[in-house]
Amino acid sequence: MEVERVQAIASLSLTTDTIPAEFIRPEKEQPAITTFRGPVPEIPTIDLSDPDQENLVRSIANASKEWGIFQVVNHGLPTDVIAKLQAVGKEFFELPPEEKEVYAKIPGSQSIEGYGTQLQKDIDGKKPWVDHLFHKIWPPSAINYRFWPKNPPSYRDANEVYAKYIREVANKLFTSLSLGLGVERHALKEGAGGEDIVYMLKINYYPPCPRPDLALGVVAHTDFSSLTILVPNEVPGLQVLKDDHWIDAKYIPNALIVHIGDQIEILSNGIYRSVLHRSTVDKGKARMSWPVFLEPPGEFVVGPLRQLVNEENPPKYKAKKFKDYAYCKLNKLPQ
């Protein structure tokens, strides 16, 4: 069965100023009704080059406890490396449909890798206004180049260079997050998979939408990952739930957006919180984002760090294999 891509639906919808019913969210989710318009606090922005190590650790820990999300600047990832990653991803999504379909997800596969449209089952049969491409960028043993576009020709090089730098940023973040919990600097990274952590890149492509007031690019969710490190394009759309209000994330050129994912919430026994977030869409422009999800290997067991658990603080989460956690979450089963 051929899957209809949102990009194709969008090009037809732009002339009619309507969208198919399956993309219209229930009122309790519609961005026009639910986005908070009053004065709002801003998602914290943290300078990763801060020479005051204690201040850096404190800032990251506070943001992770109170928000579950923060933006980082002066992170050491060169602007040209980010620009190349974005350019090759944009070129891929501008290819003719038949060229993109070469990289389509394999029907019936347990893997999420490949070009696709809908990831999770929606209980109400609703669809998100987004197409995507998933593939692993690290470690080399986990990479399946079948899902890396050969066109544009510079795609592979841009992604390999990005993978090198993003790992350095991730190591800095893991260290600060560990120190912020009062545990050894390597504790969170080791607890999340250590050197076997899988770096899964996703490119989200949200085509222009004639009714951005009614649709969502991605519905409200928390990430399965330990950390998610995201680069957006200049079209805003990321929203975060804070104090029961959906608020917009400000676009900061060349900043990285860091989400605390479910695995770090589990490892920290709930001290750090996984952020509930969603994505809106734009009427006039395509929005794109490049999140990298840092995931434990499937067989790796994640549970609260033993250093954080005692009689006064019993474990709040079950220790379980990451593949079992992901299966339950994707299929909306209790953990």
Contacts in CASP RR format, 6 or more apart in sequence:
PFRMAT RR
TARGET T0000
AUTHOR 0000-0000-0000
METHOD contacts of the structure
MODEL  1
MEVERVQAIASLSLTTDTIPAEFIRPEKEQPAITTFRGPVPEIPTIDLSD
PDQENLVRSIANASKEWGIFQVVNHGLPTDVIAKLQAVGKEFFELPPEEK
EVYAKIPGSQSIEGYGTQLQKDIDGKKPWVDHLFHKIWPPSAINYRFWPK
NPPSYRDANEVYAKYIREVANKLFTSLSLGLGVERHALKEGAGGEDIVYM
LKINYYPPCPRPDLALGVVAHTDFSSLTILVPNEVPGLQVLKDDHWIDAK
YIPNALIVHIGDQIEILSNGIYRSVLHRSTVDKGKARMSWPVFLEPPGEF
VVGPLRQLVNEENPPKYKAKKFKDYAYCKLNKLPQ
3 104 0 8 1.000
3 116 0 8 1.000
3 117 0 8 1.000
4 117 0 8 1.000
5 97 0 8 1.000
5 100 0 8 1.000
5 116 0 8 1.000
5 117 0 8 1.000
5 131 0 8 1.000
6 117 0 8 1.000
6 127 0 8 1.000
6 128 0 8 1.000
6 129 0 8 1.000
6 130 0 8 1.000
6 131 0 8 1.000
6 207 0 8 1.000
7 93 0 8 1.000
7 97 0 8 1.000
7 131 0 8 1.000
7 205 0 8 1.000
7 207 0 8 1.000
8 97 0 8 1.000
9 19 0 8 1.000
9 20 0 8 1.000
9 23 0 8 1.000
10 129 0 8 1.000
10 207 0 8 1.000
10 208 0 8 1.000
10 209 0 8 1.000
11 207 0 8 1.000
13 19 0 8 1.000
13 20 0 8 1.000
13 209 0 8 1.000
13 210 0 8 1.000
14 208 0 8 1.000
14 210 0 8 1.000
16 210 0 8 1.000
17 210 0 8 1.000
17 211 0 8 1.000
18 210 0 8 1.000
18 211 0 8 1.000
19 129 0 8 1.000
19 209 0 8 1.000
19 210 0 8 1.000
19 211 0 8 1.000
19 214 0 8 1.000
19 215 0 8 1.000
22 125 0 8 1.000
22 126 0 8 1.000
22 127 0 8 1.000
23 126 0 8 1.000
23 127 0 8 1.000
23 128 0 8 1.000
23 129 0 8 1.000
23 214 0 8 1.000
23 215 0 8 1.000
24 30 0 8 1.000
24 126 0 8 1.000
24 211 0 8 1.000
24 214 0 8 1.000
24 215 0 8 1.000
25 31 0 8 1.000
25 126 0 8 1.000
25 214 0 8 1.000
25 215 0 8 1.000
25 216 0 8 1.000
25 219 0 8 1.000
26 124 0 8 1.000
26 126 0 8 1.000
27 33 0 8 1.000
28 34 0 8 1.000
29 216 0 8 1.000
29 219 0 8 1.000
29 220 0 8 1.000
30 213 0 8 1.000
30 214 0 8 1.000
31 212 0 8 1.000
31 213 0 8 1.000
31 214 0 8 1.000
31 215 0 8 1.000
31 216 0 8 1.000
31 239 0 8 1.000
31 246 0 8 1.000
31 280 0 8 1.000
32 213 0 8 1.000
32 214 0 8 1.000
34 246 0 8 1.000
35 239 0 8 1.000
35 246 0 8 1.000
35 247 0 8 1.000
35 248 0 8 1.000
35 280 0 8 1.000
36 245 0 8 1.000
36 246 0 8 1.000
36 247 0 8 1.000
40 242 0 8 1.000
40 245 0 8 1.000
40 247 0 8 1.000
40 248 0 8 1.000
41 242 0 8 1.000
41 247 0 8 1.000
42 250 0 8 1.000
43 67 0 8 1.000
43 69 0 8 1.000
43 70 0 8 1.000
43 71 0 8 1.000
43 240 0 8 1.000
43 247 0 8 1.000
43 249 0 8 1.000
43 250 0 8 1.000
43 257 0 8 1.000
44 59 0 8 1.000
44 62 0 8 1.000
44 63 0 8 1.000
44 67 0 8 1.000
44 70 0 8 1.000
44 71 0 8 1.000
45 70 0 8 1.000
45 71 0 8 1.000
45 72 0 8 1.000
45 73 0 8 1.000
45 252 0 8 1.000
45 255 0 8 1.000
46 56 0 8 1.000
46 59 0 8 1.000
46 60 0 8 1.000
46 63 0 8 1.000
46 70 0 8 1.000
46 71 0 8 1.000
46 72 0 8 1.000
46 73 0 8 1.000
47 56 0 8 1.000
47 72 0 8 1.000
47 73 0 8 1.000
47 74 0 8 1.000
48 56 0 8 1.000
48 72 0 8 1.000
48 73 0 8 1.000
48 74 0 8 1.000
48 75 0 8 1.000
48 76 0 8 1.000
48 169 0 8 1.000
48 172 0 8 1.000
49 74 0 8 1.000
49 75 0 8 1.000
49 76 0 8 1.000
50 56 0 8 1.000
50 59 0 8 1.000
56 176 0 8 1.000
57 176 0 8 1.000
57 179 0 8 1.000
57 180 0 8 1.000
58 180 0 8 1.000
59 70 0 8 1.000
60 70 0 8 1.000
60 173 0 8 1.000
60 176 0 8 1.000
60 177 0 8 1.000
60 180 0 8 1.000
61 176 0 8 1.000
61 177 0 8 1.000
61 179 0 8 1.000
61 180 0 8 1.000
61 181 0 8 1.000
61 272 0 8 1.000
63 69 0 8 1.000
63 70 0 8 1.000
64 70 0 8 1.000
64 177 0 8 1.000
64 260 0 8 1.000
64 264 0 8 1.000
64 272 0 8 1.000
64 273 0 8 1.000
65 271 0 8 1.000
65 272 0 8 1.000
65 273 0 8 1.000
67 240 0 8 1.000
67 242 0 8 1.000
67 273 0 8 1.000
67 275 0 8 1.000
68 259 0 8 1.000
68 260 0 8 1.000
68 261 0 8 1.000
68 272 0 8 1.000
68 273 0 8 1.000
68 274 0 8 1.000
68 275 0 8 1.000
69 240 0 8 1.000
69 249 0 8 1.000
69 257 0 8 1.000
69 258 0 8 1.000
69 259 0 8 1.000
69 260 0 8 1.000
69 275 0 8 1.000
69 277 0 8 1.000
70 257 0 8 1.000
70 258 0 8 1.000
71 249 0 8 1.000
71 250 0 8 1.000
71 252 0 8 1.000
71 255 0 8 1.000
71 256 0 8 1.000
71 257 0 8 1.000
71 258 0 8 1.000
72 169 0 8 1.000
72 173 0 8 1.000
72 255 0 8 1.000
72 256 0 8 1.000
72 258 0 8 1.000
73 252 0 8 1.000
73 254 0 8 1.000
73 255 0 8 1.000
75 169 0 8 1.000
75 172 0 8 1.000
75 255 0 8 1.000
75 256 0 8 1.000
76 165 0 8 1.000
76 168 0 8 1.000
76 169 0 8 1.000
77 162 0 8 1.000
77 165 0 8 1.000
77 166 0 8 1.000
77 168 0 8 1.000
77 169 0 8 1.000
77 256 0 8 1.000
78 165 0 8 1.000
79 254 0 8 1.000
81 158 0 8 1.000
81 161 0 8 1.000
81 162 0 8 1.000
81 165 0 8 1.000
82 162 0 8 1.000
82 231 0 8 1.000
82 254 0 8 1.000
84 154 0 8 1.000
84 158 0 8 1.000
84 161 0 8 1.000
84 162 0 8 1.000
85 158 0 8 1.000
85 159 0 8 1.000
85 162 0 8 1.000
85 231 0 8 1.000
85 290 0 8 1.000
86 231 0 8 1.000
86 233 0 8 1.000
86 288 0 8 1.000
86 290 0 8 1.000
87 158 0 8 1.000
88 149 0 8 1.000
88 152 0 8 1.000
88 154 0 8 1.000
88 155 0 8 1.000
88 158 0 8 1.000
88 159 0 8 1.000
89 133 0 8 1.000
89 149 0 8 1.000
89 155 0 8 1.000
89 203 0 8 1.000
89 288 0 8 1.000
89 290 0 8 1.000
90 233 0 8 1.000
90 288 0 8 1.000
91 151 0 8 1.000
91 152 0 8 1.000
91 155 0 8 1.000
92 100 0 8 1.000
92 133 0 8 1.000
92 149 0 8 1.000
92 151 0 8 1.000
92 152 0 8 1.000
92 155 0 8 1.000
92 203 0 8 1.000
93 100 0 8 1.000
93 131 0 8 1.000
93 133 0 8 1.000
93 203 0 8 1.000
93 205 0 8 1.000
93 286 0 8 1.000
93 288 0 8 1.000
95 149 0 8 1.000
95 151 0 8 1.000
99 151 0 8 1.000
100 115 0 8 1.000
101 115 0 8 1.000
103 114 0 8 1.000
103 115 0 8 1.000
103 133 0 8 1.000
103 146 0 8 1.000
103 147 0 8 1.000
103 149 0 8 1.000
104 114 0 8 1.000
104 115 0 8 1.000
104 116 0 8 1.000
105 111 0 8 1.000
105 112 0 8 1.000
105 113 0 8 1.000
105 114 0 8 1.000
105 115 0 8 1.000
105 116 0 8 1.000
105 134 0 8 1.000
111 144 0 8 1.000
112 119 0 8 1.000
112 134 0 8 1.000
112 200 0 8 1.000
113 134 0 8 1.000
113 135 0 8 1.000
113 136 0 8 1.000
113 144 0 8 1.000
113 147 0 8 1.000
114 133 0 8 1.000
114 134 0 8 1.000
114 135 0 8 1.000
114 147 0 8 1.000
115 131 0 8 1.000
115 132 0 8 1.000
115 133 0 8 1.000
115 147 0 8 1.000
116 131 0 8 1.000
116 132 0 8 1.000
116 133 0 8 1.000
116 134 0 8 1.000
117 127 0 8 1.000
117 130 0 8 1.000
117 131 0 8 1.000
117 132 0 8 1.000
118 127 0 8 1.000
118 128 0 8 1.000
119 132 0 8 1.000
119 330 0 8 1.000
120 221 0 8 1.000
120 330 0 8 1.000
120 332 0 8 1.000
121 330 0 8 1.000
121 331 0 8 1.000
121 332 0 8 1.000
122 219 0 8 1.000
123 332 0 8 1.000
126 219 0 8 1.000
128 216 0 8 1.000
128 217 0 8 1.000
128 218 0 8 1.000
128 219 0 8 1.000
129 206 0 8 1.000
129 207 0 8 1.000
129 209 0 8 1.000
129 215 0 8 1.000
129 216 0 8 1.000
129 217 0 8 1.000
129 281 0 8 1.000
130 204 0 8 1.000
130 205 0 8 1.000
130 206 0 8 1.000
130 217 0 8 1.000
130 218 0 8 1.000
130 279 0 8 1.000
130 281 0 8 1.000
131 205 0 8 1.000
131 207 0 8 1.000
132 202 0 8 1.000
132 203 0 8 1.000
132 204 0 8 1.000
132 205 0 8 1.000
133 147 0 8 1.000
133 149 0 8 1.000
133 202 0 8 1.000
133 203 0 8 1.000
133 205 0 8 1.000
134 147 0 8 1.000
134 200 0 8 1.000
134 201 0 8 1.000
134 202 0 8 1.000
135 143 0 8 1.000
135 144 0 8 1.000
135 147 0 8 1.000
135 148 0 8 1.000
135 200 0 8 1.000
135 201 0 8 1.000
136 142 0 8 1.000
136 143 0 8 1.000
136 144 0 8 1.000
136 198 0 8 1.000
136 199 0 8 1.000
136 200 0 8 1.000
136 201 0 8 1.000
137 143 0 8 1.000
137 159 0 8 1.000
137 160 0 8 1.000
137 162 0 8 1.000
137 163 0 8 1.000
137 166 0 8 1.000
137 199 0 8 1.000
137 200 0 8 1.000
137 201 0 8 1.000
137 292 0 8 1.000
138 163 0 8 1.000
138 167 0 8 1.000
138 197 0 8 1.000
138 198 0 8 1.000
138 199 0 8 1.000
139 195 0 8 1.000
139 196 0 8 1.000
139 198 0 8 1.000
139 199 0 8 1.000
142 198 0 8 1.000
145 156 0 8 1.000
148 155 0 8 1.000
148 156 0 8 1.000
148 159 0 8 1.000
149 155 0 8 1.000
150 156 0 8 1.000
159 201 0 8 1.000
163 199 0 8 1.000
166 199 0 8 1.000
166 229 0 8 1.000
166 292 0 8 1.000
167 199 0 8 1.000
169 229 0 8 1.000
169 256 0 8 1.000
170 197 0 8 1.000
170 199 0 8 1.000
170 227 0 8 1.000
170 229 0 8 1.000
170 294 0 8 1.000
171 189 0 8 1.000
173 227 0 8 1.000
173 229 0 8 1.000
173 258 0 8 1.000
174 186 0 8 1.000
174 188 0 8 1.000
174 189 0 8 1.000
174 192 0 8 1.000
174 227 0 8 1.000
175 185 0 8 1.000
175 186 0 8 1.000
175 189 0 8 1.000
177 188 0 8 1.000
177 264 0 8 1.000
177 268 0 8 1.000
177 272 0 8 1.000
178 184 0 8 1.000
178 185 0 8 1.000
178 186 0 8 1.000
178 187 0 8 1.000
178 188 0 8 1.000
178 189 0 8 1.000
179 185 0 8 1.000
181 187 0 8 1.000
181 188 0 8 1.000
181 268 0 8 1.000
181 271 0 8 1.000
181 272 0 8 1.000
181 305 0 8 1.000
181 307 0 8 1.000
181 308 0 8 1.000
182 307 0 8 1.000
183 305 0 8 1.000
183 307 0 8 1.000
183 308 0 8 1.000
184 307 0 8 1.000
187 305 0 8 1.000
187 307 0 8 1.000
188 226 0 8 1.000
188 264 0 8 1.000
188 267 0 8 1.000
188 268 0 8 1.000
188 305 0 8 1.000
189 197 0 8 1.000
191 267 0 8 1.000
191 296 0 8 1.000
191 302 0 8 1.000
191 303 0 8 1.000
191 305 0 8 1.000
192 226 0 8 1.000
192 227 0 8 1.000
192 263 0 8 1.000
192 264 0 8 1.000
192 267 0 8 1.000
192 294 0 8 1.000
192 296 0 8 1.000
192 302 0 8 1.000
193 296 0 8 1.000
193 297 0 8 1.000
193 300 0 8 1.000
193 302 0 8 1.000
196 296 0 8 1.000
196 297 0 8 1.000
196 300 0 8 1.000
197 226 0 8 1.000
197 294 0 8 1.000
197 295 0 8 1.000
197 296 0 8 1.000
197 297 0 8 1.000
198 294 0 8 1.000
198 295 0 8 1.000
198 296 0 8 1.000
198 297 0 8 1.000
199 292 0 8 1.000
199 293 0 8 1.000
199 294 0 8 1.000
200 225 0 8 1.000
200 292 0 8 1.000
200 293 0 8 1.000
200 295 0 8 1.000
201 290 0 8 1.000
201 291 0 8 1.000
201 292 0 8 1.000
201 293 0 8 1.000
202 290 0 8 1.000
202 291 0 8 1.000
202 292 0 8 1.000
202 293 0 8 1.000
203 288 0 8 1.000
203 289 0 8 1.000
203 290 0 8 1.000
204 217 0 8 1.000
204 218 0 8 1.000
204 279 0 8 1.000
204 287 0 8 1.000
204 288 0 8 1.000
204 289 0 8 1.000
204 290 0 8 1.000
204 291 0 8 1.000
205 286 0 8 1.000
205 288 0 8 1.000
206 217 0 8 1.000
206 279 0 8 1.000
206 281 0 8 1.000
206 282 0 8 1.000
206 286 0 8 1.000
206 287 0 8 1.000
206 288 0 8 1.000
207 281 0 8 1.000
207 286 0 8 1.000
208 281 0 8 1.000
208 282 0 8 1.000
208 283 0 8 1.000
208 284 0 8 1.000
208 285 0 8 1.000
208 286 0 8 1.000
209 215 0 8 1.000
209 281 0 8 1.000
209 282 0 8 1.000
209 283 0 8 1.000
210 283 0 8 1.000
212 280 0 8 1.000
212 281 0 8 1.000
212 282 0 8 1.000
212 283 0 8 1.000
215 281 0 8 1.000
216 278 0 8 1.000
216 279 0 8 1.000
216 280 0 8 1.000
216 281 0 8 1.000
217 278 0 8 1.000
217 279 0 8 1.000
217 280 0 8 1.000
217 281 0 8 1.000
218 278 0 8 1.000
218 279 0 8 1.000
219 278 0 8 1.000
220 241 0 8 1.000
220 276 0 8 1.000
220 277 0 8 1.000
220 278 0 8 1.000
221 276 0 8 1.000
221 277 0 8 1.000
221 278 0 8 1.000
222 261 0 8 1.000
222 262 0 8 1.000
222 265 0 8 1.000
222 274 0 8 1.000
222 275 0 8 1.000
222 276 0 8 1.000
222 277 0 8 1.000
223 259 0 8 1.000
223 261 0 8 1.000
223 262 0 8 1.000
223 274 0 8 1.000
223 275 0 8 1.000
223 291 0 8 1.000
223 293 0 8 1.000
224 261 0 8 1.000
224 262 0 8 1.000
224 263 0 8 1.000
224 293 0 8 1.000
224 295 0 8 1.000
224 322 0 8 1.000
224 325 0 8 1.000
224 326 0 8 1.000
224 329 0 8 1.000
225 259 0 8 1.000
225 261 0 8 1.000
225 262 0 8 1.000
225 263 0 8 1.000
225 293 0 8 1.000
225 294 0 8 1.000
225 295 0 8 1.000
226 261 0 8 1.000
226 263 0 8 1.000
226 264 0 8 1.000
226 267 0 8 1.000
226 294 0 8 1.000
226 295 0 8 1.000
226 296 0 8 1.000
227 258 0 8 1.000
227 259 0 8 1.000
227 260 0 8 1.000
227 261 0 8 1.000
227 264 0 8 1.000
227 294 0 8 1.000
228 258 0 8 1.000
228 259 0 8 1.000
228 261 0 8 1.000
228 291 0 8 1.000
228 292 0 8 1.000
228 293 0 8 1.000
228 294 0 8 1.000
229 256 0 8 1.000
229 257 0 8 1.000
229 258 0 8 1.000
229 259 0 8 1.000
229 291 0 8 1.000
229 292 0 8 1.000
229 294 0 8 1.000
230 238 0 8 1.000
230 256 0 8 1.000
230 257 0 8 1.000
230 258 0 8 1.000
230 259 0 8 1.000
230 289 0 8 1.000
230 290 0 8 1.000
230 291 0 8 1.000
230 292 0 8 1.000
231 256 0 8 1.000
231 257 0 8 1.000
231 289 0 8 1.000
231 290 0 8 1.000
231 291 0 8 1.000
232 238 0 8 1.000
232 249 0 8 1.000
232 251 0 8 1.000
232 257 0 8 1.000
232 287 0 8 1.000
232 288 0 8 1.000
232 289 0 8 1.000
232 290 0 8 1.000
233 287 0 8 1.000
233 288 0 8 1.000
233 289 0 8 1.000
234 251 0 8 1.000
234 253 0 8 1.000
235 282 0 8 1.000
235 285 0 8 1.000
235 286 0 8 1.000
235 287 0 8 1.000
235 288 0 8 1.000
236 248 0 8 1.000
236 249 0 8 1.000
236 250 0 8 1.000
236 251 0 8 1.000
236 282 0 8 1.000
236 287 0 8 1.000
237 248 0 8 1.000
237 249 0 8 1.000
237 279 0 8 1.000
237 280 0 8 1.000
237 281 0 8 1.000
237 282 0 8 1.000
237 287 0 8 1.000
238 248 0 8 1.000
238 249 0 8 1.000
238 257 0 8 1.000
238 277 0 8 1.000
238 279 0 8 1.000
238 289 0 8 1.000
239 246 0 8 1.000
239 247 0 8 1.000
239 248 0 8 1.000
239 249 0 8 1.000
239 277 0 8 1.000
239 278 0 8 1.000
239 279 0 8 1.000
239 280 0 8 1.000
240 246 0 8 1.000
240 247 0 8 1.000
240 249 0 8 1.000
240 275 0 8 1.000
240 276 0 8 1.000
240 277 0 8 1.000
241 247 0 8 1.000
241 275 0 8 1.000
241 276 0 8 1.000
241 277 0 8 1.000
241 278 0 8 1.000
246 278 0 8 1.000
249 257 0 8 1.000
259 274 0 8 1.000
259 275 0 8 1.000
259 277 0 8 1.000
259 291 0 8 1.000
260 272 0 8 1.000
260 273 0 8 1.000
260 274 0 8 1.000
260 275 0 8 1.000
261 274 0 8 1.000
261 275 0 8 1.000
262 274 0 8 1.000
262 325 0 8 1.000
262 329 0 8 1.000
263 295 0 8 1.000
263 296 0 8 1.000
263 302 0 8 1.000
263 322 0 8 1.000
263 325 0 8 1.000
264 272 0 8 1.000
264 274 0 8 1.000
265 272 0 8 1.000
265 273 0 8 1.000
265 274 0 8 1.000
265 317 0 8 1.000
266 302 0 8 1.000
266 303 0 8 1.000
266 304 0 8 1.000
266 317 0 8 1.000
267 302 0 8 1.000
267 303 0 8 1.000
267 304 0 8 1.000
267 305 0 8 1.000
268 304 0 8 1.000
268 305 0 8 1.000
268 308 0 8 1.000
269 304 0 8 1.000
269 305 0 8 1.000
269 308 0 8 1.000
269 309 0 8 1.000
269 313 0 8 1.000
269 315 0 8 1.000
269 316 0 8 1.000
269 317 0 8 1.000
270 304 0 8 1.000
270 316 0 8 1.000
270 317 0 8 1.000
271 308 0 8 1.000
279 287 0 8 1.000
279 289 0 8 1.000
281 287 0 8 1.000
295 322 0 8 1.000
296 302 0 8 1.000
296 322 0 8 1.000
297 322 0 8 1.000
298 321 0 8 1.000
298 322 0 8 1.000
298 323 0 8 1.000
298 326 0 8 1.000
299 321 0 8 1.000
299 322 0 8 1.000
299 323 0 8 1.000
300 321 0 8 1.000
300 322 0 8 1.000
301 319 0 8 1.000
301 320 0 8 1.000
301 321 0 8 1.000
301 322 0 8 1.000
302 319 0 8 1.000
302 320 0 8 1.000
302 322 0 8 1.000
302 325 0 8 1.000
303 315 0 8 1.000
303 317 0 8 1.000
303 318 0 8 1.000
303 319 0 8 1.000
303 320 0 8 1.000
304 315 0 8 1.000
304 316 0 8 1.000
304 317 0 8 1.000
304 319 0 8 1.000
309 315 0 8 1.000
317 335 0 8 1.000
318 335 0 8 1.000
320 335 0 8 1.000
325 335 0 8 1.000
327 333 0 8 1.000
328 334 0 8 1.000
328 335 0 8 1.000
329 335 0 8 1.000
END
